Amino acid sequence: MTEEPGIGATCPADAPERLIRYFRESAAGGELPTFSGAAELLGVDVATLGEWKENDPAFARAYAECRAVLADHLLRQGLQKRYDASLVKFLLPSFGVGTDGDEGPDELSVKIEVLEGGIPKNAV
């Protein structure tokens, strides 16, 4: 007896690749990739994707990559004014972008050195 896709289903070997391909192709085509859309493509429900993410390291890596693709897509579409900037600004912290966490510095440090007598020989 074969197992129906859904809760408790084993992650197919090609699922990580298919997940990434869906997200990349959707984003490249200007469409918003979603995990519900990916679940439909894979023939399972969204809860199954979460289960696979918890139990399959390869799928977990693919899932993380898809979250990065989605965050990048939101940012690009927001900057190009195809998506409402306020909505993008609201959504991006859920992907770790623009948070006060360990994602990167929130400020830019600049060193200004005043030189007497002109430009040094090693100036760029």
Secondary structure by P-SEA (a helix, b strand, c coil): cccccccccccccaaaaaaaaaaaaaaaacbbbbaaaaaaaacccaaaaaaaaaccaaaaaaaaaaaaaaaaaaaaaaaaccccaaaaaaccccccccccccccccbbbbbbbbbccccccccc
